[in-house]
Amino acid sequence: MKKQRPVNLELNTISFPATAIASILHRVTGVIMFFAMGILMWLLATSLSSPAGFADVAQWSQTFFAKFIYWGILTALAYHLIGGIRHLIQDLGYWEELSSGNSSAVISLILTGVLSVLAGVWLW
């Protein structure tokens, strides 16, 4: 049997609900944190290897590029933490309805925005 369903391959025309965006971002931030752990462990190992290594890491950490990377890691960590708490609350049986699920997704995105700005102010 041939299915006669329409196929939409233009991804920019699809409108995702807030819950889908929140779920996708939670997975993306998990991947970002996985790679960030490698960067942070390398910086820690370099800083502990010798006084010169510590000085190199300290000097590099003052650059705009390093602060931007740290800001990205802190933002990913904040969103993943907020999204994880949201998922735990949903596992307990709350915020599972469509309206409350959308509201909690929007609130988690707003809280992440606030924490991201605070992290940027703290770093710079």
Backbone torsions as a table, in degrees:
resi	resn	phi	psi	omega
1	MET	NA	133.4	176.9
2	LYS	-95.6	126.7	-179.4
3	LYS	-82.5	135.1	-178.5
4	GLN	-103.5	46.0	-179.7
5	ARG	-92.3	143.6	176.0
6	PRO	-72.0	145.1	179.9
7	VAL	-118.8	123.2	177.9
8	ASN	-107.1	109.1	-178.9
9	LEU	-99.5	1.7	178.3
10	GLU	-91.1	99.9	-174.4
11	LEU	-68.8	-24.0	-179.1
12	ASN	-75.3	-8.1	177.3
13	THR	-95.4	-7.5	-179.2
14	ILE	-84.1	132.9	178.5
15	SER	-104.2	109.3	-179.4
16	PHE	-83.4	140.1	173.3
17	PRO	-73.5	164.2	-177.4
18	ALA	-58.9	-34.8	-179.3
19	THR	-66.4	-36.1	178.4
20	ALA	-68.5	-42.7	178.5
21	ILE	-62.4	-42.8	179.6
22	ALA	-62.6	-41.1	180.0
23	SER	-67.2	-43.6	179.3
24	ILE	-64.1	-43.9	179.5
25	LEU	-64.6	-33.1	178.2
26	HIS	-64.1	-39.9	178.1
27	ARG	-69.9	-41.1	-179.8
28	VAL	-64.1	-43.0	179.3
29	THR	-66.9	-29.6	174.3
30	GLY	-63.9	-41.8	177.8
31	VAL	-66.9	-42.3	178.3
32	ILE	-59.6	-43.4	-179.8
33	MET	-67.6	-31.0	176.9
34	PHE	-61.6	-47.1	179.3
35	PHE	-73.7	-31.3	178.3
36	ALA	-64.6	-33.2	178.2
37	MET	-61.1	-37.7	177.1
38	GLY	-63.8	-43.6	178.8
39	ILE	-63.6	-47.0	-177.6
40	LEU	-67.2	-37.0	177.5
41	MET	-68.5	-37.2	177.0
42	TRP	-64.4	-42.6	178.0
43	LEU	-64.2	-39.5	178.0
44	LEU	-65.1	-45.6	179.9
45	ALA	-62.8	-40.0	179.0
46	THR	-66.3	-41.6	-178.6
47	SER	-69.1	-27.7	180.0
48	LEU	-90.6	-7.5	-175.6
49	SER	-72.1	-36.8	-178.1
50	SER	-166.7	165.6	174.9
51	PRO	-61.5	-34.3	177.7
52	ALA	-67.8	-38.2	176.6
53	GLY	-64.1	-40.5	177.1
54	PHE	-62.2	-43.2	179.5
55	ALA	-64.2	-38.8	178.5
56	ASP	-63.4	-45.0	179.7
57	VAL	-66.7	-40.6	179.2
58	ALA	-63.6	-41.3	179.0
59	GLN	-67.6	-43.0	-179.3
60	TRP	-65.5	-34.0	-177.7
61	SER	-68.0	-14.8	179.1
62	GLN	-87.8	-5.7	-179.4
63	THR	-79.0	157.9	178.8
64	PHE	-62.9	-40.5	-179.0
65	PHE	-60.7	-43.9	179.8
66	ALA	-66.0	-43.3	179.3
67	LYS	-64.8	-35.0	177.0
68	PHE	-65.2	-41.1	177.4
69	ILE	-64.9	-44.7	178.3
70	TYR	-61.3	-40.9	178.3
71	TRP	-62.3	-42.2	177.8
72	GLY	-63.2	-41.8	178.8
73	ILE	-64.9	-43.9	179.5
74	LEU	-65.2	-38.0	177.8
75	THR	-66.1	-43.6	178.0
76	ALA	-62.9	-42.0	178.5
77	LEU	-62.7	-43.4	-179.7
78	ALA	-62.9	-46.2	-178.9
79	TYR	-66.5	-41.6	-178.9
80	HIS	-64.0	-38.2	177.9
81	LEU	-66.1	-47.9	-179.9
82	ILE	-64.7	-43.2	178.0
83	GLY	-64.8	-37.0	177.3
84	GLY	-65.1	-41.7	177.1
85	ILE	-64.1	-40.4	177.5
86	ARG	-60.1	-44.0	179.2
87	HIS	-66.3	-37.4	177.3
88	LEU	-63.5	-41.2	177.9
89	ILE	-64.6	-38.2	176.9
90	GLN	-67.4	-33.8	176.4
91	ASP	-64.7	-25.4	177.0
92	LEU	-81.2	-5.1	175.7
93	GLY	103.4	5.8	179.4
94	TYR	-102.6	159.2	175.8
95	TRP	57.9	31.3	179.7
96	GLU	-93.4	-14.1	178.1
97	GLU	-73.7	162.2	-176.0
98	LEU	-61.7	-46.7	-176.7
99	SER	-68.9	-45.1	-179.7
100	SER	-71.6	-30.9	176.1
101	GLY	-66.3	-42.6	176.7
102	ASN	-65.4	-41.4	179.5
103	SER	-62.7	-44.3	-179.6
104	SER	-67.0	-33.0	177.4
105	ALA	-66.7	-44.3	179.2
106	VAL	-65.1	-42.6	179.2
107	ILE	-62.8	-40.0	179.0
108	SER	-65.6	-36.6	177.2
109	LEU	-68.0	-40.0	178.7
110	ILE	-66.8	-44.2	177.7
111	LEU	-60.7	-37.9	177.7
112	THR	-65.6	-39.5	176.8
113	GLY	-60.5	-43.1	178.8
114	VAL	-64.3	-46.8	179.4
115	LEU	-65.2	-33.3	177.9
116	SER	-65.9	-42.6	177.6
117	VAL	-64.7	-43.0	178.0
118	LEU	-61.8	-38.9	177.3
119	ALA	-65.4	-39.2	177.6
120	GLY	-64.4	-42.0	177.1
121	VAL	-63.5	-41.0	-179.4
122	TRP	-65.6	-39.8	-177.7
123	LEU	-75.5	-37.3	-178.1
124	TRP	-103.9	NA	NA
